[in-house]
């Protein structure tokens, strides 16, 4: 008489699915961490009991209370979508009403050609030699 092994835990199932899809180990670590945070944020409710409203609440919390960058919020969303689509095989019917994190507004500082030449012309010693080798 054989007994069936107990069902695998959710985060173990996430790891298994990530490995089957040949994602990187770092992606696995990150996705598991975001899914764990999502579950803990909702007082350890199982994700199959939750839906789009809970996802929106979590993403809004990240943007408003934790002040995360837009890319961080997107990473959390990707992990949660992976959980629902690939592991639980559920469609969220997600209508993203979450407060989105702000993208940085600062533009990179770029020197004009004249400013660059002025800097290069004022270099001396080893720095001047390296600049001439690199930039003629």
Secondary structure, DSSP 4 states (H G I P E B T S, - for coil): -PPPPPPPPHHHHHHHHHHHTT--HHHHHHHHHHHHHHHHHTTT--GGG--HHHHHHHHHHHHHTS---HHHHHHHHHHHHHIIIIIS---------SPPPPPP-PPPP---HHHHHHHHHT--HHHHHHHHHHH-
